[in-house]
């Protein structure tokens, strides 16, 4: 989805959003990198929460303008993720 969004942004010449897509892809790699470097194990459910948060915040929120279209998107996103992190 992120790669498709990046291609869409490049086609529409929205280079700032394409850069956000590339940075999001880099953010997706950080948990695996930390697992390798620090020799720790991140539970798959916790990793899925991290990926969902990055996708919801950057791709949906920033690029698809959910922060503007949906009132309270930021509050919903951070509250939900706070509860999920606390539960894990």
Steps between C-alpha positions, in 0.01 A plus 500: 500500500781740582680429174177545303441829682856607423453425131172692501675797661777491241250485214311798639834680559438522874864455595461594866251216552726263305781588742268423792428161342871425472557608860209278606660204327821573691300515824357157418854362492604633841343223717677228300824697514471539878429129539818416311730759654382480861427126490151534638164364400205726433171307530318479165185663638701794635677531165162499321383784726811699412445445127131589525581820687761606244259426215208678665702806600711551190314350207140551607550806718754705309474389138127423482417798725310305766620758753286754314216278372424319827457719806699361790711262285812587696326447834344171389829373360710581804240389753445167328870432467560602862247244617643231270856562618387491862315172439807338346 
